[in-house]
């Protein structure tokens, strides 16, 4: 599968995203997506649909805490995405690189 990505590995056209593409993008980062990853990916995509922007960490954590009973914090996200939770979750969600990420 050949994916059109930018120089940061994010999809050029987010409309081409699907779960198989998410799995392929995650593999390039050495991540095997599990249930918790999908929770984060879906939250990032939902926030992006509402706001047109990828969420900052605080907003993502707030949204995740609305969705599940267990309290989510930044440590939880860094265990899933050690190299940057918002950036990698956005990448795996097929979204552009967040403006607030370096």
C-alpha positions as a printed NumPy array, in Angstrom:
array([[  0.   ,   0.   ,   0.   ],
       [  1.477,   3.336,  -1.071],
       [  0.261,   6.331,   0.899],
       [  0.563,   9.972,  -0.137],
       [  2.05 ,  11.64 ,   2.936],
       [  3.745,  14.934,   3.725],
       [  7.308,  15.193,   4.998],
       [  6.082,  14.457,   8.553],
       [  4.256,  11.256,   7.532],
       [  0.732,  12.691,   7.749],
       [ -1.741,  11.9  ,   4.979],
       [ -1.881,  14.521,   2.249],
       [ -5.619,  13.889,   1.781],
       [ -7.401,  13.062,   5.041],
       [-10.467,  11.955,   3.074],
       [ -8.575,   8.809,   2.021],
       [ -8.218,   7.674,   5.655],
       [ -9.63 ,   4.363,   6.859],
       [ -8.75 ,   1.898,   9.615],
       [ -6.329,  -0.041,   7.403],
       [ -4.449,   3.166,   6.652],
       [ -4.33 ,   3.953,  10.38 ],
       [ -2.791,   0.54 ,  11.026],
       [ -0.223,   1.083,   8.255],
       [  0.698,   4.559,   9.536],
       [  1.065,   3.243,  13.084],
       [  3.335,   0.428,  11.893],
       [  5.695,   3.003,  10.384],
       [  6.007,   4.409,  13.923],
       [  6.5  ,   0.971,  15.487],
       [  3.069,   1.02 ,  17.132],
       [  0.509,  -1.783,  17.057],
       [ -2.901,  -0.209,  17.547],
       [ -4.946,  -1.554,  20.432],
       [ -8.321,  -0.658,  21.91 ],
       [ -6.961,   2.365,  23.786],
       [ -5.282,   3.704,  20.641],
       [ -8.608,   3.527,  18.79 ],
       [-10.315,   5.411,  21.62 ],
       [ -7.777,   8.218,  21.204],
       [ -7.857,   8.154,  17.387],
       [-11.656,   8.377,  17.314],
       [-11.673,  11.227,  19.845],
       [ -9.079,  13.158,  17.808],
       [-11.103,  12.645,  14.614],
       [-14.356,  13.715,  16.316],
       [-12.786,  16.886,  17.719],
       [-11.25 ,  17.67 ,  14.324],
       [-14.66 ,  17.281,  12.648],
       [-16.209,  19.732,  15.118],
       [-13.449,  22.337,  15.233],
       [-11.401,  21.865,  12.064],
       [ -8.25 ,  21.603,  14.2  ],
       [ -6.412,  18.848,  15.973],
       [ -6.941,  19.158,  19.714],
       [ -4.298,  20.275,  22.176],
       [ -3.463,  17.729,  24.888],
       [ -5.759,  19.238,  27.551],
       [ -8.802,  19.222,  25.277],
       [ -8.078,  15.655,  24.178],
       [ -7.781,  14.484,  27.788],
       [-11.025,  16.267,  28.703],
       [-12.838,  14.596,  25.79 ],
       [-11.429,  11.164,  26.626],
       [-12.529,  11.516,  30.25 ],
       [-16.085,  12.138,  29.029],
       [-15.993,   8.885,  27.057],
       [-14.771,   6.39 ,  29.657],
       [-15.034,   5.832,  33.403],
       [-11.3  ,   5.458,  34.031],
       [ -9.554,   8.796,  34.421],
       [ -7.194,   9.578,  31.555],
       [ -4.107,  11.739,  32.004],
       [ -1.071,  12.676,  29.944],
       [  0.926,   9.698,  31.291],
       [ -1.696,   7.36 ,  29.844],
       [ -1.347,   9.05 ,  26.45 ],
       [  2.458,   8.956,  26.557],
       [  2.346,   5.212,  27.29 ],
       [  0.362,   4.777,  24.065],
       [  2.355,   7.301,  22.047],
       [  5.808,   7.82 ,  23.631],
       [  7.031,  10.121,  20.85 ],
       [  4.176,  12.618,  21.177],
       [  0.547,  11.664,  21.816],
       [ -1.255,  14.433,  19.955],
       [  1.073,  14.414,  16.956],
       [  1.066,  10.636,  16.525],
       [ -2.644,  10.188,  17.269],
       [ -3.391,  12.884,  14.683],
       [ -1.108,  11.167,  12.192],
       [ -2.763,   7.783,  12.756],
       [ -6.179,   9.453,  12.531],
       [ -5.274,  10.67 ,   9.042],
       [ -5.22 ,  14.33 ,  10.059],
       [ -2.71 ,  17.118,   9.409],
       [  0.173,  17.72 ,  11.785],
       [ -1.139,  19.805,  14.693],
       [ -0.199,  23.48 ,  14.487],
       [  0.819,  23.487,  18.14 ],
       [  3.302,  20.585,  17.682],
       [  6.883,  21.205,  16.661]])
